[in-house]
Amino acid sequence: MNAAWNFFGNEHVLSSLDRMIDQDKLAQTLLLHGPAGVGKATLARRLATRLLGDTARIEQDDLSLEANLQLIADREKWTAEKRNEDPLLFASHPDFVTFAPDGPLRQISIPQMRLLKERAQYQPLKGRRRVFLIDRIDRANEQAANSLLKTLEEPPGHMIFVLTTENAYDLLPTIRSRSLQLAMNPLPPAEMAAFLQSRPEVDHLERRLALASGSPGTALSLDLEVYDKRRSAMLALLKVASRQAPFSTWLKFSESISASKSEKLEFYLQVLYGLLEDVLLLRHGGTALQNPDLRSDLQSMASVVSFRWIEVAVREVDQMSDYIRRNIQKGIALDAFAVRLQAL
């Protein structure tokens, strides 16, 4: 762990930020990109602490805190008009503001970016800087992204903008060109193990280590009981898709997923990616599985599917991920996934 930053991993990014701060040449727009859970938003808060102080208030805006998660979940029940009238932001510290995806489709909205532009003009309450975090900027539609771009083109001198995304190439080229891009990588196993061991309250360390794929946030937030329920459904889906089970074995899961308003498709797709990765590893003799307790089922699947089948399966999951923002029907999308793969 880097004690100065209170942060695990990605020393190359911390060193770059240290140099910019020491030389008073911190870029006004930083783009942190890397896998989910690797610590992008956490690092944005640590940077704000370095610039503004008052760690306790800044950490109140950690989006993984139960109260903040509940607030975001409650807003899903609001009408679009009500959300637009009261754009989502977190600002426990007056000079640190977090804009997060909002609504059932979890998008960054135009009203949020208009509010960002308005608030960016305010001078710092104390000190020289204000820091705005736009988490998951890839969730902004083109209009919202263009609204943000206008602010980034001529940022007030006191502003530091931190944008986060998994894939920088999901953003408008003009936003990328206005940003200093800092790639954050998954932590290697030794660093992940050290991170988990520093959290004595965390259980099932080995399993979390395998499932997190180098992402500390994922390791901490993983509800293993819920994960196992989703995994059972996705394993049944893959067995049907690979013709190892009749379609009827999937139907009970499909109906349950379709009926649940709280279970989002993206949660299942994350599990599905992991299972497909394990199948690919087993097909090519790999051993470091995310789901070693399913080795027998996954090995059986790996022995009957082709590389082409896995390639198409991943592409289909990618496509479903893209369609999430269009509010597609979960059960129908997964049913179609199985049918298309059966055809191979």
C-alpha positions as CSV (number, residue, x, y, z in Angstrom):
1,M,0.0,0.0,0.0
2,N,1.1,3.5,-0.7
3,A,0.8,5.2,2.7
4,A,0.9,8.7,1.3
5,W,-2.2,8.0,-0.8
6,N,-3.8,5.3,1.4
7,F,-4.2,3.3,-1.8
8,F,-3.3,-0.1,-3.0
9,G,-1.7,-0.7,-6.5
10,N,-1.2,1.3,-9.6
11,E,2.0,3.0,-8.3
12,H,2.7,4.4,-11.8
13,V,-0.5,6.5,-11.6
14,L,0.2,7.6,-8.1
15,S,3.8,8.6,-9.1
16,S,2.5,10.6,-12.1
17,L,0.0,12.5,-9.8
18,D,2.7,13.1,-7.2
19,R,5.0,14.7,-9.8
20,M,2.2,16.9,-11.2
21,I,1.2,18.0,-7.7
22,D,4.8,18.7,-6.6
23,Q,5.5,20.8,-9.7
24,D,2.1,22.5,-9.5
25,K,1.3,21.2,-13.0
26,L,-1.8,19.1,-12.3
27,A,-3.8,18.6,-15.5
28,Q,-7.3,20.2,-15.2
29,T,-9.0,17.1,-16.7
30,L,-7.9,13.6,-15.7
31,L,-9.3,10.5,-17.3
32,L,-8.9,7.4,-15.1
33,H,-9.7,4.3,-17.1
34,G,-9.6,0.6,-16.2
35,P,-11.6,-2.3,-15.1
36,A,-14.6,-1.9,-12.7
37,G,-13.6,-2.0,-9.1
38,V,-9.9,-1.3,-9.6
39,G,-10.2,1.9,-7.6
40,K,-10.8,4.8,-10.1
41,A,-13.4,6.7,-8.0
42,T,-11.5,5.9,-4.8
43,L,-8.3,7.4,-6.3
44,A,-10.3,10.5,-7.3
45,R,-11.4,10.9,-3.6
46,R,-7.8,10.4,-2.5
47,L,-6.6,13.1,-4.9
48,A,-9.3,15.5,-3.6
49,T,-8.1,14.8,-0.1
50,R,-4.5,15.7,-1.1
51,L,-5.7,18.9,-2.6
52,L,-8.5,19.9,-0.2
53,G,-8.0,18.0,3.0
54,D,-10.9,16.9,5.2
55,T,-10.9,13.2,4.4
56,A,-13.9,12.4,6.5
57,R,-16.3,14.6,4.6
58,I,-14.9,13.6,1.2
59,E,-15.3,9.9,2.0
60,Q,-19.0,10.4,2.8
61,D,-19.5,10.6,-0.9
62,D,-18.1,7.1,-1.6
63,L,-20.8,5.6,-3.9
64,S,-20.4,2.2,-2.4
65,L,-21.7,3.3,1.0
66,E,-25.1,1.8,1.9
67,A,-26.8,5.2,2.3
68,N,-25.6,6.4,-1.1
69,L,-26.6,3.2,-2.8
70,Q,-30.0,3.4,-1.2
71,L,-30.4,7.0,-2.4
72,I,-29.5,6.0,-6.0
73,A,-31.9,3.0,-5.8
74,D,-34.7,5.2,-4.5
75,R,-34.3,7.7,-7.3
76,E,-35.0,4.9,-9.8
77,K,-38.7,5.1,-8.7
78,W,-38.9,8.8,-9.5
79,T,-40.3,10.1,-12.7
80,A,-37.8,11.3,-15.3
81,E,-39.2,14.8,-14.9
82,K,-38.5,14.8,-11.1
83,R,-35.0,13.5,-11.6
84,N,-34.3,16.3,-14.2
85,E,-35.6,18.9,-11.8
86,D,-33.3,17.6,-9.0
87,P,-30.1,16.3,-10.7
88,L,-28.1,13.7,-8.7
89,L,-24.9,14.9,-7.1
90,F,-23.0,14.3,-3.9
91,A,-21.3,17.2,-2.2
92,S,-20.6,16.6,1.5
93,H,-17.4,18.7,1.0
94,P,-18.3,22.1,-0.6
95,D,-15.3,21.9,-2.9
96,F,-15.6,18.2,-3.9
97,V,-18.7,17.2,-6.0
98,T,-19.5,13.8,-7.4
99,F,-21.8,13.3,-10.3
100,A,-22.9,9.6,-10.7
101,P,-25.1,7.7,-13.1
102,D,-28.8,8.1,-12.3
103,G,-32.2,6.5,-13.0
104,P,-33.2,3.0,-14.0
105,L,-30.7,3.0,-16.9
106,R,-28.0,4.5,-14.8
107,Q,-27.1,7.4,-17.1
108,I,-25.3,10.7,-16.7
109,S,-28.0,13.2,-17.7
110,I,-28.0,16.5,-19.5
111,P,-29.4,18.3,-16.4
112,Q,-26.4,16.9,-14.4
113,M,-23.9,18.3,-16.9
114,R,-25.7,21.6,-17.0
115,L,-25.5,21.8,-13.2
116,L,-21.8,20.8,-13.4
117,K,-21.2,23.8,-15.7
118,E,-23.0,26.1,-13.4
119,R,-21.3,24.9,-10.2
120,A,-17.8,24.9,-11.8
121,Q,-17.9,28.7,-12.0
122,Y,-18.1,29.0,-8.2
123,Q,-14.8,29.9,-6.5
124,P,-13.4,27.5,-3.9
125,L,-14.8,28.0,-0.4
126,K,-11.2,27.8,0.8
127,G,-7.9,27.0,-0.8
128,R,-7.1,27.1,-4.5
129,R,-9.0,24.1,-6.0
130,R,-12.3,22.5,-6.5
131,V,-12.5,18.9,-7.6
132,F,-15.4,17.4,-9.6
133,L,-15.7,13.6,-10.1
134,I,-17.8,12.5,-13.0
135,D,-18.0,8.7,-12.3
136,R,-18.8,6.5,-15.3
137,I,-18.7,9.3,-17.9
138,D,-19.2,6.6,-20.5
139,R,-22.8,6.5,-19.3
140,A,-23.4,10.0,-20.7
141,N,-25.4,10.2,-23.9
142,E,-24.1,12.3,-26.8
143,Q,-25.9,15.4,-25.7
144,A,-24.7,15.2,-22.1
145,A,-21.2,14.4,-23.3
146,N,-21.2,17.5,-25.6
147,S,-22.5,19.6,-22.7
148,L,-19.5,18.5,-20.6
149,L,-17.1,19.0,-23.5
150,K,-18.0,22.7,-23.6
151,T,-17.0,23.0,-19.9
152,L,-13.7,21.1,-20.5
153,E,-12.7,23.3,-23.4
154,E,-12.4,26.4,-21.2
155,P,-12.3,25.2,-17.6
156,P,-12.1,27.7,-14.8
157,G,-8.6,28.0,-13.5
158,H,-9.5,26.6,-10.1
159,M,-11.2,23.4,-11.4
160,I,-9.9,19.9,-11.5
161,F,-12.2,17.4,-13.3
162,V,-11.7,13.7,-12.8
163,L,-13.6,11.4,-15.2
164,T,-13.8,7.6,-14.9
165,T,-14.6,4.9,-17.4
166,E,-13.8,1.3,-18.0
167,N,-12.9,1.9,-21.6
168,A,-11.5,5.3,-22.8
169,Y,-12.6,4.5,-26.3
170,D,-16.3,4.5,-25.3
171,L,-15.9,8.3,-25.0
172,L,-16.1,11.0,-27.6
173,P,-12.6,11.5,-29.2
174,T,-12.9,15.2,-28.3
175,I,-13.3,14.3,-24.6
176,R,-10.3,12.0,-24.7
177,S,-8.2,14.7,-26.4
178,R,-9.0,17.2,-23.7
179,S,-8.0,14.8,-20.9
180,L,-4.8,13.4,-19.5
181,Q,-5.4,9.7,-19.7
182,L,-4.2,7.5,-16.8
183,A,-4.6,3.8,-17.3
184,M,-5.4,1.8,-14.1
185,N,-4.6,-1.9,-14.2
186,P,-5.9,-4.9,-12.2
187,L,-3.7,-5.6,-9.1
188,P,-1.4,-8.7,-9.3
189,P,-2.3,-11.6,-7.0
190,A,0.2,-10.6,-4.3
191,E,-1.1,-7.1,-4.0
192,M,-4.7,-8.3,-4.0
193,A,-3.9,-10.8,-1.2
194,A,-2.2,-8.0,0.8
195,F,-5.3,-5.8,0.3
196,L,-7.7,-8.4,1.4
197,Q,-5.6,-9.4,4.4
198,S,-5.6,-5.7,5.5
199,R,-9.4,-6.0,5.8
200,P,-9.9,-8.5,8.7
201,E,-13.7,-8.1,8.4
202,V,-13.7,-9.7,5.0
203,D,-14.5,-13.5,4.7
204,H,-13.8,-16.1,2.1
205,L,-10.6,-14.5,1.0
206,E,-9.5,-17.1,-1.5
207,R,-12.8,-17.1,-3.3
208,R,-13.0,-13.3,-3.4
209,L,-9.4,-13.2,-4.7
210,A,-10.4,-15.6,-7.6
211,L,-13.6,-13.8,-8.5
212,A,-12.3,-10.2,-8.3
213,S,-9.8,-10.5,-11.1
214,G,-7.5,-8.0,-9.6
215,S,-10.2,-5.4,-8.6
216,P,-10.2,-4.5,-4.9
217,G,-13.6,-2.8,-5.1
218,T,-15.1,-5.9,-6.6
219,A,-13.6,-8.1,-3.9
220,L,-15.0,-6.0,-1.1
221,S,-18.5,-5.5,-2.6
222,L,-19.1,-9.0,-3.7
223,D,-22.2,-10.6,-2.0
224,L,-21.3,-14.3,-2.5
225,E,-24.8,-15.5,-1.7
226,V,-26.3,-13.3,-4.4
227,Y,-23.4,-14.1,-6.8
228,D,-24.1,-17.8,-6.4
229,K,-27.8,-17.4,-7.3
230,R,-26.9,-15.4,-10.4
231,R,-24.2,-17.9,-11.3
232,S,-26.6,-20.8,-11.1
233,A,-28.8,-19.0,-13.6
234,M,-26.0,-18.2,-16.0
235,L,-24.5,-21.7,-15.8
236,A,-28.0,-23.1,-16.7
237,L,-28.1,-20.7,-19.6
238,L,-24.7,-21.8,-20.9
239,K,-25.6,-25.5,-20.6
240,V,-28.7,-24.8,-22.8
241,A,-26.6,-22.7,-25.2
242,S,-24.1,-25.5,-25.6
243,R,-26.8,-28.1,-26.0
244,Q,-25.9,-29.9,-22.7
245,A,-29.4,-29.3,-21.2
246,P,-32.9,-28.8,-22.6
247,F,-34.3,-25.3,-22.9
248,S,-36.9,-26.1,-20.2
249,T,-34.1,-26.1,-17.6
250,W,-33.5,-22.4,-18.3
251,L,-37.1,-21.3,-18.3
252,K,-37.5,-21.1,-14.5
253,F,-34.5,-18.8,-14.3
254,S,-35.7,-16.7,-17.2
255,E,-39.1,-16.1,-15.7
256,S,-37.5,-15.2,-12.3
257,I,-35.1,-12.7,-13.9
258,S,-37.8,-11.1,-16.0
259,A,-40.1,-10.7,-13.0
260,S,-37.5,-9.0,-10.8
261,K,-37.3,-5.2,-11.0
262,S,-34.2,-5.0,-8.7
263,E,-32.1,-7.5,-10.6
264,K,-30.4,-5.7,-13.5
265,L,-29.2,-7.4,-16.6
266,E,-25.7,-6.1,-16.2
267,F,-25.3,-8.0,-12.9
268,Y,-25.9,-11.3,-14.8
269,L,-23.6,-10.3,-17.7
270,Q,-20.7,-9.8,-15.3
271,V,-21.1,-13.3,-14.1
272,L,-21.6,-14.6,-17.6
273,Y,-18.3,-13.1,-18.7
274,G,-16.5,-14.9,-15.9
275,L,-18.0,-18.3,-16.7
276,L,-17.0,-17.9,-20.4
277,E,-13.5,-16.9,-19.4
278,D,-13.2,-20.1,-17.4
279,V,-14.5,-22.2,-20.3
280,L,-11.9,-20.6,-22.6
281,L,-9.1,-21.3,-20.1
282,L,-10.2,-24.9,-19.6
283,R,-10.4,-25.4,-23.4
284,H,-6.7,-24.3,-23.7
285,G,-5.4,-26.1,-20.6
286,G,-5.6,-23.2,-18.1
287,T,-6.0,-23.9,-14.4
288,A,-6.5,-20.5,-12.6
289,L,-10.3,-20.4,-12.7
290,Q,-12.6,-17.8,-11.2
291,N,-15.0,-20.6,-10.4
292,P,-12.9,-23.7,-9.5
293,D,-15.9,-25.3,-7.7
294,L,-17.6,-25.6,-11.0
295,R,-14.6,-27.2,-12.8
296,S,-16.5,-30.4,-13.7
297,D,-19.4,-28.6,-15.3
298,L,-17.2,-26.1,-17.1
299,Q,-14.8,-28.8,-18.2
300,S,-17.6,-30.7,-19.7
301,M,-18.7,-27.6,-21.6
302,A,-15.2,-26.8,-22.7
303,S,-14.9,-30.2,-24.3
304,V,-17.9,-29.8,-26.6
305,V,-17.8,-26.1,-27.7
306,S,-15.5,-24.6,-30.3
307,F,-13.4,-21.5,-30.0
308,R,-15.8,-20.0,-32.5
309,W,-18.7,-20.7,-30.1
310,I,-16.9,-18.9,-27.3
311,E,-16.0,-16.0,-29.6
312,V,-19.7,-15.5,-30.7
313,A,-20.9,-15.9,-27.0
314,V,-18.6,-13.1,-25.9
315,R,-19.7,-10.9,-28.8
316,E,-23.3,-11.5,-27.9
317,V,-22.7,-10.6,-24.3
318,D,-20.9,-7.4,-25.5
319,Q,-23.9,-6.6,-27.6
320,M,-26.3,-7.1,-24.6
321,S,-24.1,-4.8,-22.6
322,D,-24.4,-2.1,-25.2
323,Y,-28.2,-2.5,-25.3
324,I,-28.6,-2.1,-21.5
325,R,-29.0,1.6,-22.0
326,R,-31.9,1.0,-24.3
327,N,-33.9,-0.8,-21.6
328,I,-34.0,-4.2,-23.3
329,Q,-36.1,-7.0,-21.7
330,K,-33.7,-9.1,-19.6
331,G,-35.4,-12.5,-20.1
332,I,-35.9,-12.1,-23.8
333,A,-32.3,-11.0,-24.4
334,L,-30.9,-14.0,-22.5
335,D,-33.4,-16.4,-24.2
336,A,-32.2,-15.1,-27.6
337,F,-28.6,-15.5,-26.5
338,A,-29.2,-19.2,-25.9
339,V,-31.1,-19.8,-29.1
340,R,-28.4,-18.1,-31.3
341,L,-25.6,-20.1,-29.7
342,Q,-27.5,-23.4,-30.0
343,A,-27.6,-22.7,-33.7
344,L,-23.8,-23.0,-33.8
